[in-house]
Amino acid sequence: MLHRDTRPRGGRGPGRTPAHLVGCGNCGVVRDETIAYASRLLAEGVPVELHVWPGGFHGYENFVPDATLSRETVNARVNVLRRASAARTRIRYFAT
């Protein structure tokens, strides 16, 4: 059974939980919690793509959208979503 913090809304259960894209900056205040969340998902067999961006702080891509790191982050997210869409795969996006 999925841990209560890793279940998607609606409690669809194991095998029905969509793949997750999880991201955070390595300087973010919730970095450790974000990594722990991704680890719990992985332990339950949920496909996860985890991005920990060097130099990123909480919300950096919103505060400095023109920074190289912000553009790289947004491009990586878009690429993951495009791959999921092309494969007709559901994906849940979680970033801090």
MOCORRA-V70995 format. One record per backbone hydrogen bond with DSSP energy under -0.5 kcal/mol. CO is the residue of the C=O (numbers start at 1). NH is the residue of the N-H. Records with the same first field share a line. If there is no record, write none. Layout:
BEGIN
CO->NH, NH
END
This chain:
BEGIN
3->6, 7
8->11
13->16, 17
19->92
20->22, 49
21->94
22->51
23->96
24->53
25->28
28->31
30->34
31->35
32->36
33->37
34->38
35->39
36->40
37->41
38->42
39->43
40->44
41->44, 46
42->45
47->20
48->50
49->22
51->24, 53
52->54
53->26, 56
56->27
57->60
59->62, 63
60->64
64->67
67->71
68->72
69->73
70->74
71->75
72->76
73->77
74->78
75->79
76->80
77->81
78->82
79->83
80->84
81->85
82->86
83->87
84->89
85->88
90->19
92->21
94->23
END
